[in-house]
Amino acid sequence: MENAQREEKKTRGPYIALLCISLFIFLFIGPIVSITLTNAASAYMRMHIPYILLFITFIAGSRFILKEPFANLIVFQGKIRWKLVSISALIYLLNSILCSLLFFSDIKWNGINLSAYLLQLLPVIIITPLQALSEEILFRALPLSIAYPGAKPRTIAKELPFILFAGIIFTLPHLWNNEMYASAHPVLTALCYFSWGMLAAFLSLETEGFEASSAMHAVNNLYIALIVNYDNSSMPTVALFTSRQTGEVGTLIQTIAVFALTYMILRRSGFIRKEASIG
């Protein structure tokens, strides 16, 4: 038992070090670089500079601090399951399209300049998934590795503290988003972020990796950036359409529904572990 405890402390240390370095880069270095490039980069690029630096930190940290492949931050064991990524991304994309069609009367065509739209297309397609993946690693993967450096929890009861914690730490940085200031019900808006963080953590534990949540996160941000943005959005891009926000309750219901649907489809596809129990 004593040897196991020493081993646990030993393996937890590198993840703590990487998390501390990552937070310093994300909270201090990234914003400083963004400010210095105010006149040299677009609003989208300035917003995502901290995430680009964060992603580079994770790549370097995996090699020199964790001394393991970068993929080990994304999956509990084995290789990245691209089929899981594809299924999760497709489910979320179809859900987003369906929601846009259901609220089509609230959507307006932006009449954008095609050349300007195409100019932003490549950076958005490349950088947005990196931003989503970086958030997944920072707010879920690293905290999980610190909380459970060895075997991951196998029961819902043991998973619950981490799931709740993941919801909280995902919510905190989003409290400064434009959506919070523009919301008539900021508590409900915060609850939407909390639900996303909590459900993404649960799905990651059940699939034993962060492929599904990363894919859903990336598609959500890409859809907002390029297809249907909304009033008072924090995403500084020109999308094809602009929509009025569906409201906090509608967003919360949509979030819960898409995660529930994804969970059911992934279970039928064999990606959900079968041995998990409640007790």
N, C-alpha and C positions, 0 to 999 in steps of 0.2 A: 504493500500500500504506500509506504513512504517513498519507494523508488518511483512508483507511478505518479505521485504528487510532484516529485522533483522533475520528472519528465514533462508533466503538464506545464509547470512553470517555465521550463526551458523552451518548450515549443510555443508558448504564448508570447514570449518576449519579442521575437522578430515582428509579429503582427502588431503588437503595441507600438513598436518603433515606427513601422511603416504608417500606421494610422496617425501618429503624432506628426510625422513629416508631411503627410498628405494634407492634414488639416492646416498646417502652417502655410503650405503652398497655396491651398484653396482659399483660405481666409485672408492672407496677407500679401504674398508674392503675386498671385494672380490679379487681384484688384489693382495693385500698384502698376503692374505692366499694362493693364487695361486703360488706366488713367493716362499713362504716358503716350498711349497710341490713340488718343481721342481724335486727333486730326488726321490720322494715317490709316484708320480702319473703319469699316462699317459698324453700325450699332450691333449687328448680329455677331460679327467677329469679336468686338470688344466684350460682349456679354459672355462669349464662350472661351475666351482666353484662359480663365481659371480652370476650365474643364480640360482644355488641351494640355495645359501644364500638369494637371492632375493625372491625366491618362499617361503621359510620359513618365511621371513619377511612379505609377503602378508598374509600368513595363520595366523600368530600371530597378525598382524595389523588389520585384519578383526575382530578378537575377542576382542582385548584390546583397539584399537583406534577407529575403526568404530563401534564396538559393533553390528555387524550384520553378517549373514552367509557369508562365503567365496564366495559362488555362486553368491551373489549380485554384486560382482565385474565383473562377467562374463555376467550376464543377467540383463536387465533393471528391470524386475519383473518376479516372478514365479520361476520355477525350470529350470535347465539346460535341453535343448532339445537335447537328444542324437540322435534322428532321424536327426536333422539338422546337427549335428556333422558328422554323418555317411555319409549323402548325400554329404556334402561339401568335406569330405576327399576322398570319392570315385571318385568324379568328378576330383579332382586335381591329384589323383593317375593315373587315366586313361589318363588324359592329359599328364602327365609326361612320361608314357609308350609310348604313341603315338609319342611324340616329339623325344624320344630316337629311335624309329623305323624309323622315317623319316630321322634322321641323323645317321643311323646305321653305315654308312661307316666311320664316325668319331669316332667310339667307339671301344675300344680294351679291351679284357679280361685281367684281372690283374694276373691270375694264382696264386691266393692267397693261403696261408696256411689255410686249413679248420679249424684247431683247433684254430688258432689265430683269425680267423673271428668269430667263435662261441664264443670265449672269450670276444670279444667286443660287441657281439650282445645284451646281456641283459642290460648292462649299457646304451647303445645307445637308445634302445627302451624305457627305463624308463626315462632317463634324457632329451632326445631331446624334447619330448612333453612338459615337464616342462619348458624347456628353451623357447620354442615358446610361451607358455601361459604367462610366465613371461614378455616377450617382449610386448605382446598384452596388458597386464595390465599396464605396466610401460609407454608405448608410446601412448596408446589409451584410455584404460578404466579410469585410474586415471585422465588424463587431461580432459576427457569428463565430469567426475563427478565434477571436479572443475569448468569447464566452464559453465556447466548446472546442478547445484546441485538439482534442482527440476525437472520439466517436460523437457524432451529432445526436441530439435527442430523438427518441423513437416513439414518444407518446405525446398526445396533444397537451396534456397537463404540463409536461416538462418543456414543451415548445412555447407555451403561452407567455412566460415572462419575456422571452426574446421577441416574440411577435409584437407584444405591446410596446416594448422598447424601440423596435424598428419603426413602428408607427409614429412614435413621438419624435425621434431624431430625423425622420423624413419630413415631418411637419415643420420643425423649427426654422430651417432656412427658407421655407416657402412662405413664412409669415410676412416677409417683406415684399412679396410679389404684388404687382399692380392689382391682381384679382382680389386680394385682401382689402386694399384701400377702397376699391370700387364697389365692394359687396355691401348690400343692405343688411346682410346677416353674416358678419365675419366669422362668428363661431361655427356656423354651418360650413362655411368655406374651409375653415381649418379642419373640420371633421372630414371633409372630402379628402384632403391631403393625408390625414391620419388613417383613413380607411384604405387608401391606396398603399401606403407604406406597410400597414399591417397585413393586408391581403397578399401583397407581393412577397412579404417575408414568409407567410404561411405556404404560398404556392412554391416558393423556392425550397423550403424544407421538405415538402411533399414530393417534389420532383428531384430532390437531392442535387440541386444546382441552380444557377441564376440565369440560365438560358431563356426560360419562359418569361420571367419578369423583365429581363433586359430587352427582349424582343417587343413585348407589349409597350414598354416605356418608350422605346425608340419609335415605334409606329405612331404612338400617341403624339409625340413631339413633331415628327415629320408631317403628320396629317395636319396639325395646327399650323406648322410653318409654311407648308406648300399648298394645301388644298382648301381647308376651311379654318381661317383664323376667327377670332371673335373680338368684340368690343372690350377695351381695357385689358387686352392680352399683354403678357410679359414677353411674348415672342416677337422681336422686332423684325419681322419679315413681311413681305407683300404676298399674301396667298391669293389663290384664284377667287375665293369667295370670302365674305365676312358674314358672321352670324351673330345674332344677339345671343347672349348666354342663356342656356336653358334654365338657369336658376340653381341654387345650391341643392335643393331636394332632388331635382332631376339629375344633376351631376352625380350625386351620391347614389341614387338608384342605378344609374348607368354603370358606375364603377363596380358596385356589388354584383350586378347582373353579368357583366362581362367576365369578371373573375370566376363567378360560379359556373358560367358556361364553359370557360376555358378549363376549369378543373374537371368538369364532367367529361369533356372530350378527351382530355389528356389521360384520364383514368381509363376510358375505353380504349385508348391507343397504347396503353401499357407503360406510360411514363410516370404514373403515380405509384409510389411504393405501397405494397399491399400489407406490410406487417405493422404499420402504424396503428395505434390504439388510443383510446381516450384516457385510460388510467395511467 
